[in-house]
């Protein structure tokens, strides 16, 4: 069975390079993935002075379980230099969050963010 994951991807450290690299990695690992156009956004719930993010939304088809898929995403974040203390410092090399799994909403507060709304509309057009 193929599962459908909707994820958000963001970076505010070496953001263009990190976003380009992770989208290439995800596309090669999960053929058929669709990505929205990256958008610059202001940081949310991070220290004052935190640099803006480059964010996008992706639809990822996967045969993995939700648990295995999420573990893989966290491993990718770590490979890109993500550290548990990043939020305190406001420097995020890569943040990947699962928003929906097979149309089940996982993070409802993310669904109302403008870049997520626009990104989901964009990937639905394919």
ABEGO torsion letter per residue (X at the ends): XBBBBBBBBBBABGAAAAAAAAAAAAAAABBGBBBBBBBBBBBBGBBBGBBBBBBBBBBBBBABBAAAAAAAAAAAAAAAGBBAAAAAAGBBABBBBBABBGGBBABAAAAABAAAAAAAAAAAAX
